[in-house]
Amino acid sequence: MEKTMNLTIRVWRQKNRLDVGKFAEYKLADISEDSSFLEMLDILSEQLVADGHEPVAFDHDCREGICGMCSMTINGIPHGPESGTTACQLHMRHFHDGQTITIEPWRAKPFPVIKDLVVDRTPLDKIIQAGGFITARAGSAVDANAMPIAKGIADYAMDAAACIGCGACVAACPNASAMLFTGAKVAHMNSLPQGKAEKDRRTLAMVSTMDGEGFGGCTNIGECEAACPKSISLDMIAQLNRDYATAQFKNFFKPVA
């Protein structure tokens, strides 16, 4: 027999960037424990529309834990109480009947609220644009075995590439630091031979853009790793610091033309 629950939902409502915003409280009845968290929000929005009110605005796309769009803080935790889980893959069985669930957007200065639970994460895109690419010749695809890569390096690069750019690390950090995100992107590109040629330029450009977008500094609190739905390791930040120091050293002693 399917189990259902009654819930009280406190959700942040904000009309636009200029609105002050506030929490609104709604009651939901007979929510299946097999529903995903976003399906529960769909039910809430359908109920609001039926009552003549605006639905709750929230980001979503694949609903498979891949795209990173479902950015929301659930009971004070980015993506909710389950570790290594995106909000779209969080199921209502992890909550209990009669519980009050508080939902709010990412709270970080570089992520201004657009509406309700939707925030502007353009600064993460700008960090990628600053150096998240390699320069390679156009034309036919290179043979897969033309550049052998050791398994340890390939695995490390894949671990870094698992970052979905959701911004949970920024939302969880008291400093609103994007070091884990930037570290993952830098580690992914810098650890592979295809990215070595632009390693120093990439690192300096991405860190400079990160700082310019208003993200805070890392003080090794570790909340970013705990909140990351893909369990990106703090090792990525350590590598970013090493690569950045090396790039700065080389740049300082670069011969003047």
Secondary structure, 3 states (H helix, E strand, C coil): CCCEEEEEEEEEECCCCCCCCEEEEEEEEEEECCCEHHHHHHHHHHHHHHCCCCCCCCCCCCCCCCCCCCCCEECCEECCCCCCCCHHHCEHHHCCCCCEEEEECCCCCCCCEEECCEECCHHHHHHHHHHCCCCCCCCCCCCCCCCCCCHHHHHHHHHHHCCCCCCHHHHHCCCCECHHHHHHHHHHHHCCHHHHHHHHHHHHHHHHHHHHCCCECCCCCCHHHHHCCCCCCCHHHHHHHHHHHHHHHHHHCCCCC
